[in-house]
Amino acid sequence: MGFVALVLTLHTVLYILFSGRKSRKRDYFLRYGEPIETEITDIKRRGRRTAWRVKSQHFDKRLGKKSVFKSEILRRNPSRKFQVGDTVMVYLHPARPGQYWMETGIESEYL
């Protein structure tokens, strides 16, 4: 009985710690991130599940460098909202250039 109580307590603590993590991350990037406009290059379904991902790219003329971005795994088909060639905003972390958030306006699968 003690083991079951320990597992349930651990599960509850982890759930409290990690629930809302994605929404807090999104809020941080929308508030402090550097917005750049990127062009959608691909919209694909992930496997047989109803999971989708958007890929986009941005060419920085100052640096002569192309950057590729991927969205979170999305719950709904984004092709109803976006098409290849459309633009989508990506927010870059102010201190860590490898971290970003793509604002698709579609709920991600893992919140």
Number of C-alpha atoms within 10 A of each C-alpha: 5 7 8 9 10 11 11 12 12 12 12 11 11 11 11 11 10 10 12 13 12 14 13 12 13 17 12 14 22 18 11 12 19 15 18 14 16 21 20 22 16 16 19 13 16 12 8 6 8 13 18 21 20 25 19 24 19 17 14 11 8 6 7 7 9 10 10 13 20 17 19 22 18 21 16 16 17 19 13 7 10 16 15 14 12 13 17 19 17 26 21 20 18 12 8 8 9 8 13 21 22 24 17 18 10 15 14 18 13 12 12
